[in-house]
C-alpha cells in the first residue's frame, strides 16, 4: 500500500495532493488512516460517510452538476492534476532538455508500476493514449489472411467494431458479431454464444471485460480457456475494467489487453495501457513504423513522435491514489451507491435493468436501466436541463436506456436525489420524456 509516511508528507508540505482537506487537523488525518487499517470490511466501509467524505475532498469537481457519467472519462484527483501541471511547467522551461532528458525516462517507472498492478512483466506493458489506440494496435497489427475469422459481439465498442470492419474490407477476413441476452442472467450463456461461433478458421476472439453499454462484467477467463483450447488468441477490451474493481492478469488469462487510464484509474486525459503477452509482441506490427531491432520490444508501440512526458508520468500519482483507497473499497462503494437507487426503482414493473442486479459479481460501477415508455435521449436531456443531473443515453439495436456511473466523489445525497427524481418518472409524472 502507498505508505503513510509518503502520504502524510504530502499533506504536511501543504501540497494540494492531500486527500483529507475537509479540515486540516491531525485528528482527521489519523482517523482516515485508522479506518484504512481497521478491521472494517470493504462492504462495511462502503456506507461510511466520514471516510468517503475525505476521499470526495480530494477532487475539485463542479458541485452544481451531479455527474453520473464517469464511465466515459473521470476527473482526476487534485494530486494527479497538480502533478500533471508541475510536469508541464517543468517541461516548458526547455522541452528539448527538461522533457526529453529528465522526464521522459521516468516512463519506465510508470511502466513498472502498471505491470505490478496488472500482475505481469514490465516488458509486456506499453503506455498509450487510450484504449482505442491500445486495441487498434493489436487489431490492425496482427497478420491475418483472407478467410480468417474474428469473433466479437454486437455489444462491443463501435470504434473497435469499425477497426474490424476495415480489416474485413481491406484483407477479406470474416468478422462474426454474436448476440447474447440482456440482461445476462447466466454468464455461461455468454461463453456459449462465443463457442457456437467458433470454426476451424477462427483466429481471434475480441470481447469486452465490462460492456460499455450496460456495465455487464463478462467471464473473460472462461472465454480465454475456451479459446486457447482451440488455438485461438483473445483480445480483451478492458477500457472500463482496469482500476474499477480488483483483478489481475491471472484472473483473465488473455493474450492482449487494452485500457484507458483516464476512466477508473483517474490518470490524466489521454493516457492508456496495452498489455501483450511477451512471446506475442513480435507478431504485432506497430501503428507507427519501428526498426526491425525492436521486433520483440514492447516500446515499439510507443513510437508516436513528439508527445508530452507529463501525461504518462502523472499515471504514477493516479496509481498511488488508487492504492491508498484500495480497489476492494472502491468496488464496494460503487455497488453501495448503485443499490441506493436500484432498490428504490426495482419495485416498479416498468423499470428494466440491463444487468442481473441480483448477482453483484456481474456489475459494479456502471449500470444501465430503462423506464418503459420513455425516450432515453429526451430523459437524459430533461434530467440535465431540469435538475443538472448528467447521464448518458444508450441507444442500441437490441435495447436502450440510461447508463449510470457514479464515482468515489459522488455523495449519497446526490444518488438519493437522482432516485427521487427517477421515481417520479417511473410513476408517470413527467410527460415530456415519453417516447
HUURWO-V995044 format. One record per pair of residues at least 4 apart in sequence whose ideal C-beta (glycine too) atoms are under 8 Angstrom apart, sorted by sequence separation. I is the first residue (numbers start at 1). J is the second residue. D is the distance in whole Angstrom. If there is no record, write none. Layout:
I;J;D, I;J;D
//
This chain:
2;6;6, 3;7;7, 4;8;6, 5;9;6, 6;10;7, 7;11;7, 8;12;6, 9;13;6, 11;15;7, 20;24;8, 24;28;7, 25;29;7, 26;30;6, 27;31;6, 28;32;6, 29;33;7, 30;34;6, 31;35;6, 32;36;7, 33;37;6, 34;38;6, 40;44;5, 41;45;7, 42;46;7, 44;48;8, 48;52;6, 49;53;6, 50;54;7, 51;55;7, 52;56;6, 53;57;7, 54;58;8, 61;65;8, 70;74;5, 76;80;4, 77;81;7, 78;82;6, 79;83;6, 80;84;6, 81;85;7, 82;86;6, 83;87;6, 84;88;6, 85;89;6, 86;90;6, 87;91;6, 88;92;6, 89;93;8, 91;95;5, 94;98;5, 95;99;4, 96;100;6, 97;101;5, 98;102;5, 99;103;5, 100;104;5, 101;105;8, 102;106;8, 106;110;7, 107;111;6, 108;112;6, 109;113;6, 110;114;6, 111;115;6, 112;116;7, 113;117;6, 114;118;6, 115;119;8, 120;124;5, 121;125;8, 129;133;5, 130;134;7, 131;135;6, 132;136;6, 133;137;6, 134;138;8, 135;139;6, 136;140;5, 137;141;5, 138;142;6, 144;148;4, 152;156;5, 156;160;5, 157;161;7, 158;162;6, 159;163;7, 160;164;7, 161;165;6, 162;166;7, 163;167;7, 164;168;6, 165;169;7, 166;170;6, 167;171;5, 168;172;7, 180;184;6, 181;185;7, 185;189;8, 187;191;7, 188;192;6, 189;193;6, 190;194;7, 191;195;6, 192;196;6, 193;197;7, 194;198;7, 198;202;5, 208;212;7, 211;215;7, 219;223;6, 220;224;6, 221;225;6, 222;226;6, 223;227;6, 224;228;6, 225;229;6, 226;230;7, 228;232;7, 238;242;5, 240;244;6, 241;245;7, 247;251;4, 248;252;8, 249;253;7, 259;263;8, 261;265;4, 262;266;8, 267;271;4, 276;280;6, 277;281;8, 280;284;7, 286;290;5, 290;294;4, 293;297;8, 299;303;7, 307;311;8, 309;313;6, 310;314;6, 311;315;8, 314;318;7, 315;319;6, 316;320;7, 317;321;7, 318;322;7, 319;323;6, 320;324;6, 321;325;7, 322;326;8, 325;329;6, 326;330;7, 327;331;6, 328;332;6, 329;333;6, 330;334;6, 331;335;7, 332;336;6, 333;337;6, 334;338;6, 335;339;6, 336;340;7, 337;341;8, 338;342;6, 339;343;5, 340;344;7, 341;345;6, 342;346;6, 353;357;5, 359;363;8, 360;364;8, 363;367;6, 370;374;7, 374;378;7, 375;379;6, 376;380;6, 377;381;6, 378;382;6, 379;383;6, 380;384;7, 381;385;6, 382;386;5, 383;387;6, 384;388;6, 396;400;6, 406;410;4, 410;414;6, 411;415;7, 412;416;6, 413;417;6, 414;418;7, 415;419;6, 416;420;6, 417;421;6, 418;422;6, 419;423;6, 420;424;7, 421;425;7, 422;426;6, 423;427;6, 425;429;7, 2;7;6, 10;15;4, 23;28;6, 35;40;7, 40;45;5, 62;67;8, 76;81;5, 93;98;5, 95;100;7, 97;102;8, 98;103;7, 99;104;6, 115;120;5, 120;125;7, 128;133;5, 156;161;6, 168;173;6, 184;189;6, 197;202;7, 210;215;6, 211;216;4, 218;223;7, 227;232;4, 247;252;7, 249;254;8, 252;257;7, 262;267;6, 276;281;5, 290;295;8, 294;299;7, 295;300;7, 322;327;7, 325;330;6, 346;351;7, 374;379;5, 384;389;6, 394;399;8, 395;400;5, 410;415;6, 424;429;4, 425;430;5, 11;17;8, 18;24;8, 22;28;6, 45;51;6, 61;67;7, 115;121;6, 128;134;5, 144;150;8, 167;173;5, 168;174;7, 184;190;6, 210;216;7, 227;233;7, 228;234;8, 241;247;7, 259;265;8, 261;267;4, 262;268;6, 265;271;8, 294;300;4, 345;351;5, 356;362;5, 357;363;7, 370;376;7, 383;389;4, 384;390;6, 394;400;6, 424;430;6, 10;17;4, 11;18;4, 91;98;6, 115;122;4, 118;125;7, 168;175;5, 210;217;6, 211;218;7, 227;234;5, 262;269;5, 290;297;8, 346;353;7, 355;362;6, 356;363;8, 383;390;8, 384;391;8, 393;400;8, 394;401;5, 10;18;6, 11;19;8, 20;28;5, 40;48;7, 76;84;7, 90;98;6, 91;99;4, 114;122;8, 126;134;7, 152;160;7, 167;175;8, 181;189;6, 209;217;7, 210;218;7, 249;257;7, 262;270;7, 276;284;6, 322;330;7, 355;363;4, 371;379;7, 383;391;6, 393;401;8, 394;402;7, 406;414;8, 425;433;6, 11;20;7, 20;29;5, 90;99;8, 115;124;7, 128;137;7, 152;161;7, 164;173;8, 180;189;6, 209;218;6, 262;271;6, 294;303;8, 393;402;6, 394;403;5, 406;415;6, 35;45;7, 112;122;5, 115;125;5, 165;175;7, 180;190;5, 208;218;6, 224;234;5, 261;271;4, 262;272;8, 290;300;4, 357;367;7, 392;402;7, 393;403;8, 111;122;5, 114;125;5, 126;137;8, 164;175;5, 194;205;6, 207;218;6, 209;220;5, 223;234;6, 260;271;7, 261;272;6, 342;353;7, 346;357;7, 380;391;5, 391;402;5, 392;403;5, 7;19;8, 20;32;5, 90;102;7, 91;103;6, 152;164;6, 224;236;8, 260;272;5, 261;273;6, 355;367;6, 380;392;7, 391;403;7, 11;24;8, 19;32;7, 35;48;7, 90;103;7, 114;127;7, 180;193;5, 194;207;7, 207;220;7, 259;272;6, 282;295;5, 290;303;5, 354;367;7, 355;368;7, 380;393;4, 391;404;6, 61;75;5, 108;122;8, 111;125;5, 150;164;6, 179;193;7, 220;234;8, 258;272;7, 259;273;5, 281;295;8, 282;296;5, 286;300;5, 287;301;7, 289;303;7, 353;367;7, 354;368;4, 379;393;7, 404;418;8, 35;50;8, 60;75;8, 178;193;5, 258;273;7, 281;296;6, 286;301;5, 288;303;5, 342;357;6, 353;368;8, 354;369;6, 35;51;5, 59;75;6, 87;103;6, 111;127;6, 161;177;7, 178;194;6, 207;223;6, 220;236;6, 236;252;6, 257;273;8, 258;274;5, 281;297;7, 288;304;5, 353;369;5, 354;370;7, 377;393;4, 59;76;8, 110;127;6, 150;167;8, 242;259;4, 257;274;7, 258;275;8, 281;298;6, 284;301;8, 286;303;6, 287;304;8, 288;305;7, 352;369;6, 376;393;4, 11;29;6, 59;77;5, 60;78;6, 178;196;7, 205;223;6, 236;254;4, 241;259;7, 242;260;8, 243;261;8, 256;274;8, 257;275;4, 351;369;6, 352;370;5, 376;394;6, 377;395;7, 31;50;7, 32;51;7, 58;77;4, 59;78;7, 178;197;5, 234;253;8, 235;254;7, 238;257;5, 239;258;7, 242;261;7, 244;263;8, 256;275;7, 281;300;8, 351;370;7, 352;371;8, 376;395;6, 58;78;6, 107;127;6, 234;254;5, 235;255;7, 236;256;7, 238;258;6, 239;259;6, 243;263;8, 244;264;4, 256;276;6, 351;371;6, 352;372;7, 8;29;7, 58;79;7, 60;81;8, 139;160;7, 156;177;8, 176;197;5, 234;255;5, 235;256;4, 236;257;5, 237;258;6, 238;259;4, 239;260;5, 242;263;8, 243;264;4, 254;275;8, 255;276;7, 256;277;7, 350;371;6, 351;372;8, 32;54;5, 205;227;5, 233;255;4, 234;256;7, 235;257;8, 236;258;8, 242;264;7, 243;265;4, 255;277;5, 276;298;7, 350;372;4, 380;402;6, 136;159;8, 140;163;6, 144;167;7, 150;173;6, 152;175;7, 154;177;5, 233;256;7, 235;258;8, 240;263;6, 241;264;8, 242;265;6, 243;266;8, 348;371;8, 350;373;7, 379;402;6, 136;160;8, 139;163;4, 149;173;7, 150;174;7, 152;176;7, 153;177;6, 154;178;7, 155;179;8, 217;241;7, 239;263;7, 240;264;7, 256;280;7, 345;369;7, 376;400;5, 132;157;8, 135;160;6, 139;164;6, 146;171;7, 147;172;7, 148;173;5, 149;174;5, 150;175;5, 151;176;5, 152;177;6, 153;178;5, 154;179;5, 155;180;8, 215;240;8, 228;253;7, 255;280;6, 276;301;8, 335;360;6, 338;363;8, 342;367;7, 376;401;6, 28;54;7, 131;157;8, 140;166;8, 145;171;7, 146;172;4, 147;173;7, 148;174;7, 149;175;8, 150;176;7, 152;178;8, 153;179;7, 249;275;7, 368;394;5, 376;402;6, 132;159;5, 136;163;5, 140;167;7, 144;171;6, 146;173;7, 147;174;7, 149;176;6, 151;178;6, 153;180;7, 155;182;8, 174;201;7, 205;232;6, 207;234;7, 209;236;6, 212;239;7, 274;301;6, 338;365;8, 342;369;8, 132;160;7, 135;163;7, 139;167;7, 145;173;8, 190;218;6, 191;219;6, 198;226;8, 202;230;7, 204;232;7, 205;233;7, 206;234;8, 207;235;8, 208;236;8, 209;237;7, 210;238;8, 212;240;6, 217;245;8, 224;252;6, 225;253;7, 335;363;8, 389;417;8, 4;33;6, 144;173;5, 190;219;6, 194;223;6, 203;232;6, 204;233;6, 205;234;5, 206;235;4, 207;236;7, 208;237;4, 209;238;5, 210;239;8, 211;240;8, 224;253;4, 335;364;6, 338;367;5, 370;399;7, 389;418;6, 202;232;5, 203;233;7, 204;234;8, 205;235;7, 207;237;7, 208;238;8, 210;240;4, 221;251;6, 224;254;5, 334;364;5, 370;400;6, 387;417;8, 22;53;6, 183;214;8, 187;218;7, 188;219;8, 191;222;5, 195;226;6, 204;235;6, 206;237;7, 208;239;7, 209;240;7, 210;241;5, 220;251;8, 221;252;6, 224;255;8, 242;273;7, 334;365;4, 370;401;3, 22;54;7, 182;214;6, 184;216;6, 187;219;4, 191;223;6, 194;226;7, 198;230;6, 208;240;7, 209;241;4, 220;252;5, 221;253;5, 369;401;5, 370;402;7, 389;421;7, 183;216;8, 190;223;8, 220;253;8, 331;364;5, 368;401;5, 369;402;6, 20;54;5, 182;216;8, 184;218;8, 188;222;8, 198;232;7, 210;244;7, 220;254;6, 331;365;7, 368;402;7, 387;421;6, 1;36;8, 19;54;6, 22;57;5, 187;222;8, 191;226;6, 330;365;8, 368;403;5, 369;404;7, 19;55;6, 21;57;4, 367;403;8, 368;404;7, 20;57;7, 21;58;7, 366;403;6, 367;404;5, 19;57;7, 366;404;7, 367;405;8, 383;421;7, 19;58;4, 366;405;5, 18;58;8, 153;193;8, 271;311;5, 354;394;8, 365;405;6, 270;311;5, 271;312;6, 365;406;7, 164;206;7, 268;310;7, 365;407;7, 151;194;6, 209;252;7, 268;311;5, 271;314;8, 267;311;8, 271;315;6, 354;399;6, 151;197;5, 160;206;7, 268;314;5, 379;425;7, 151;198;7, 233;280;7, 267;314;6, 268;315;8, 354;401;6, 267;315;5, 382;430;7, 352;401;7, 149;199;6, 156;206;7, 265;315;7, 268;318;8, 382;432;6, 151;202;6, 156;207;7, 157;208;7, 267;318;4, 371;422;7, 374;425;7, 382;433;5, 149;201;4, 150;202;8, 156;208;5, 266;318;5, 267;319;8, 148;201;6, 149;202;5, 150;203;7, 151;204;7, 152;205;8, 155;208;7, 265;318;5, 147;201;6, 149;203;6, 150;204;5, 151;205;5, 152;206;4, 153;207;6, 261;315;6, 265;319;7, 371;425;6, 378;432;7, 379;433;4, 148;203;5, 149;204;8, 150;205;8, 151;206;7, 152;207;7, 153;208;8, 156;211;8, 157;212;6, 266;321;6, 371;426;5, 373;428;8, 378;433;5, 148;204;8, 150;206;6, 155;211;5, 266;322;7, 378;434;8, 261;318;7, 265;322;6, 378;435;7, 19;77;8, 155;213;5, 375;433;6, 144;203;6, 155;214;7, 374;433;5, 375;434;7, 17;77;8, 18;78;8, 19;79;8, 144;204;8, 374;434;6, 375;435;4, 17;78;7, 18;79;8, 155;216;8, 373;434;6, 374;435;6, 16;78;5, 17;79;3, 142;204;7, 373;435;6, 16;79;7, 341;404;7, 15;79;7, 17;82;6, 16;82;5, 17;83;7, 264;330;8, 338;404;7, 15;82;7, 139;206;7, 338;406;7, 10;79;7, 337;406;5, 135;206;8, 334;406;7, 340;412;7, 334;407;8, 337;410;6, 341;415;6, 345;419;7, 333;408;6, 337;412;7, 340;415;5, 341;416;8, 344;419;5, 348;423;8, 351;426;6, 340;416;6, 350;426;6, 160;237;6, 341;418;6, 345;422;6, 330;408;6, 337;415;5, 341;419;4, 344;422;8, 345;423;7, 348;426;4, 243;322;5, 340;419;6, 344;423;6, 348;427;8, 157;237;6, 156;237;7, 246;327;4, 341;422;7, 345;426;6, 157;239;7, 245;327;6, 246;328;6, 244;327;8, 325;408;7, 243;327;7, 245;330;7, 246;331;7, 244;330;8, 245;331;4, 243;330;8, 244;331;7, 245;334;8, 244;334;8, 139;235;7, 138;235;6, 135;235;7, 264;365;7, 135;237;6, 131;237;7, 131;238;7, 132;239;8, 131;239;4, 130;239;8, 138;256;5, 245;364;5, 138;258;7, 244;364;6, 245;365;8, 135;256;8, 137;258;8, 244;365;6, 134;257;8, 135;258;4, 118;242;7, 134;258;3, 133;258;8, 134;259;7, 117;243;8, 132;258;8, 240;366;6, 131;258;5, 120;248;8, 131;259;5, 132;260;8, 119;248;3, 120;249;5, 131;260;4, 118;248;6, 119;249;5, 128;258;8, 130;260;5, 117;248;8, 118;249;6, 119;250;6, 130;262;7, 138;274;8, 137;274;6, 134;272;5, 138;276;7, 216;354;7, 118;257;8, 133;272;6, 134;273;7, 135;274;8, 215;354;7, 216;355;5, 130;270;7, 132;272;8, 134;274;4, 143;283;7, 214;354;4, 215;355;6, 71;212;7, 129;270;5, 130;271;7, 131;272;5, 133;274;8, 142;283;7, 213;354;7, 214;355;6, 129;271;7, 130;272;4, 142;284;6, 143;285;8, 128;271;8, 129;272;5, 141;284;4, 142;285;8, 71;215;8, 127;271;7, 128;272;4, 141;285;4, 217;361;7, 127;272;7, 128;273;7, 140;285;8, 141;286;6, 217;362;5, 127;273;6, 128;274;5, 138;284;6, 141;287;7, 216;362;6, 217;363;6, 126;273;7, 127;274;8, 137;284;7, 140;287;7, 216;363;7, 217;364;7, 125;273;6, 126;274;4, 215;363;5, 125;274;7, 137;286;7, 215;364;7, 125;275;6, 126;276;7, 137;287;6, 215;365;7, 124;275;6, 136;287;7, 215;366;3, 124;276;6, 214;366;8, 215;367;5, 124;277;6, 214;367;8, 215;368;6, 124;278;5, 133;287;7, 210;364;8, 212;366;8, 214;368;5, 118;273;8, 120;275;6, 123;278;6, 213;368;7, 210;366;7, 118;275;6, 121;278;6, 124;281;8, 114;273;6, 137;301;5, 71;240;6, 183;353;6, 183;354;6, 184;355;7, 185;356;5, 126;298;5, 182;354;5, 183;355;5, 184;356;7, 125;298;6, 126;299;7, 128;301;7, 183;356;5, 123;297;8, 124;298;6, 128;302;7, 183;357;8, 123;298;6, 126;301;4, 127;302;6, 129;304;8, 187;362;7, 126;302;6, 184;362;7, 214;394;8, 213;394;5, 213;396;6, 84;268;5, 127;312;5, 214;399;8, 76;262;8, 80;266;6, 213;399;8, 73;260;8, 80;267;7, 81;268;8, 74;262;7, 80;268;7, 127;315;7, 215;403;7, 73;262;5, 74;263;6, 77;266;6, 214;403;8, 73;263;6, 74;264;7, 76;266;5, 213;403;7, 215;405;8, 72;263;7, 75;266;8, 76;267;7, 71;263;7, 74;266;6, 76;268;6, 70;263;7, 70;264;8, 107;302;8, 73;269;6, 114;315;7, 107;309;7, 110;312;6, 113;315;8, 117;319;6, 106;309;7, 110;313;6, 113;316;6, 104;309;5, 107;312;5, 110;315;5, 114;319;7, 103;309;4, 107;313;7, 110;316;5, 113;319;5, 103;310;7, 106;313;5, 109;316;6, 99;308;7, 100;309;8, 99;309;5, 103;313;6, 106;316;8, 99;310;8, 182;398;6, 91;308;7, 182;399;5, 91;309;6, 91;310;6, 179;398;7, 88;308;7, 87;308;8, 87;309;7, 88;310;5, 87;310;3, 85;310;8, 84;310;5, 87;313;5, 84;311;7, 87;314;6, 83;313;8, 84;314;4, 83;314;5, 80;314;6, 83;317;4, 80;317;5, 76;314;8, 79;317;6, 80;318;5, 77;318;8, 79;320;8, 80;321;6, 155;396;7, 76;318;7, 79;321;6, 154;397;7, 155;398;8, 77;321;5, 154;398;7, 58;321;7, 55;325;6, 52;333;6, 46;329;7, 42;326;7, 45;329;6, 42;328;4, 46;332;4, 42;329;5, 45;332;7, 46;333;5, 36;324;7, 45;333;8, 42;331;7, 43;332;5, 46;335;7, 47;336;6, 36;326;7, 42;332;4, 46;336;4, 43;336;8, 71;365;8, 70;365;7, 71;366;5, 17;317;7, 19;321;8, 19;324;7, 6;320;8, 7;324;6, 2;320;5, 2;321;8, 72;392;7, 2;323;5, 66;387;7, 68;389;6, 69;390;5, 71;392;7, 1;323;6, 2;324;4, 66;388;6, 68;390;6, 69;391;6, 1;324;7, 65;388;5, 66;389;5, 67;390;5, 68;391;5, 69;392;5, 64;388;6, 65;389;8, 66;390;7, 1;326;8, 65;390;6, 71;403;6, 74;407;6, 69;403;7, 71;405;4, 75;409;8, 70;405;5, 68;404;5, 69;405;6, 70;406;7, 68;405;6, 70;407;4, 68;406;6, 67;407;8, 68;410;7, 67;410;8, 66;410;8, 68;414;8, 61;409;6, 66;414;5, 59;408;8, 59;409;4, 68;418;7, 58;409;8, 66;417;7, 56;408;7, 66;418;6, 55;408;5, 56;409;5, 55;409;7, 56;410;8, 56;411;7, 52;408;7, 49;412;7
//
